[in-house]
């Protein structure tokens, strides 16, 4: 309930595409995932990912976090091939951005 209220407040005050609003959207998605609501979490992670790609860019670490979160939700639903593809793309981009030796 807190995540929903925080997201609603941030949308009202900051707007739908403010980076802090997207953090709240990601937090709500994570809560859905933790509750086993994988379909709803995947949809929300996907929405956050699209917005972060548009606003922050495809190589931003928060964008990559969203991609990884989406892959986790897909994996939890048994969509292994799609999840593996996203995990692989995200890892490759992280290595390009941070370098292969980053912890």
Secondary structure, DSSP 8 states (H G I E B T S, - for coil): -HHHHHHHHHHHHH-TT-HHHHHHHHHHHHHHHHTT-HHHHHHHHHHHHHHHHHHT-TTSHHHHHHHHHHHHHHHHTT-HHHHHHHHHHHHHHHHHHH-TT--
